[in-house]
Amino acid sequence: MPTFTRFASSHSTKAKLHEIRIKHQRHCRRDWLFYNLKMKSTPLKRSVINRSIEEAKAAFQQFGIHLPPFAFRQAQEWEQPSADADEIRDCMLGWDATDFGSGRFEQIGRTLFTLRNGTSRKPGYPKVYAEKLLFDPEGQRAPAHFHHAKMEDICCRAGGNILVQLTGVNAEDAPSDQPIFAKVDGVRVQVEPRGIIRLRPGMSVCIPPRTIHQFWAEEGCGIAVSSEVSSVCDDWSDNFFLEPAERFPKIEEDAARTHYLCHEYPTL
């Protein structure tokens, strides 16, 4: 079985190589772990990011989901940064669009808006929770992944159904062949490896740390909006993917930026 590894933007290349070599020594057949450092992904076009944000705004509006004022703040308004908005920048609130380095945004991608979050990377942000809104067009999903620290509820908010696939991991961070237990709206259910839970609007599932998960809008049900309510989200170091992936993609500036993404804000 393949092992999961963390591809975290905060690590230096040397540190990444060291981490990967250690894992390679433990799992000698997993040569693909070296592949991520040589990955030449197609950059995500800024025009695609701009379009996906506008589509997400329209979907949220269609379903009566309101966004805070800073969701509509244009790029030029961020270019004279003020300390009053430090929490937005430091906790990575706001728009997030990524193809995870896949080069296939329509299939492997995500557009979301982080409403609130904390961080342990800088002092002064004591929140221990986070909340995100996710735009779920049919046919698109994030890569299968898990977190070592974060516990999260995935909630189907509006539109079509959300399908959530779950698998546990063993002590070596490899997919487990044992069933796991999950809570669906507070009810304990047993889930076989790669089992799927269907969430209709209003339903949610709690995903504990060290649970591989992937979710998407059910085909034939239309666009969905989901949300994630979780402990603090650290997207720099707490994402573990089965396949090589980049949490924040390279971007081709083929159009003017309309919104800064959550990891792009100008600093003071």
Steps between C-alpha positions, in 0.01 A plus 500: 500500500621855433577721797384855543749782522472867582581751230525819703601829343673616818772232479822570316591270213778354713258425783256343256772279357602392850142415595442309179826306525409388852162378376669334203733310730200373696300414189757401241250441219354849516731671251212724386558708813793662319273598214339799671825698506534459123134567429452745213135584542321730258441834675141587586391799293399816683202529264376161621539610863310823431219312327470235770469764773221674310323165453532429873359844586205437269432157652513632855262782405267256321463296820466801730845463659645838591871582504675763715600833343867405455394228253424779253812704563680546170871430452599866483338562839749257660802666344516766770498260796373608840571337835125499563473198267793302644278213608371452145857477367664309786224239539456460123137605481331566169501345154688183417507339155734214417551210263750339742757503220290256294463716191137378493308759697158391372559150641755542782451840654321706759358850545420601855478790740649488850275696736697454822813324622772518762873442474785395724756655264455851640394621845169670559260259332347277768216352293501120511248458218456569130217522248501485121239516223566277200366526146434150365428482127433153364810312387751684720665380820815541709755214510454238771685616811502504877619714790702407806357776721177635352155365582228622267131479424406502133150644465276497193354849506295541183436380148585141412625216716860459618667158488774445759743208464688392815789264578705465815879497512730262684804577717716547188266760348388250236134433415349250742295197397296522821158665534475825692223676688371845411229724642228616261301774672599351834409140405785245503529304175751238384677573172692242299828607333418741215139500615282791390259701712231700318424838656179673401463873568499556875704186580860479620770246581779535758842397369760434772872556446681223309198420283552505124218694341383628165164657424315633199158602367292198399465477122155588369402705806641835389739745665537462876634723774672335794676635805781387725487569873823389664777551746765746381598435139873505420519459124878545498584186697196283581398363160606145408424387145507154344631636171750782447314828544560870561254664739563843347566483126727693271300770323525627145414870495301500176247752635487775760441374854151587626546360852805404701495137607539423869875433471577795270414813701755783492667547838577816692 
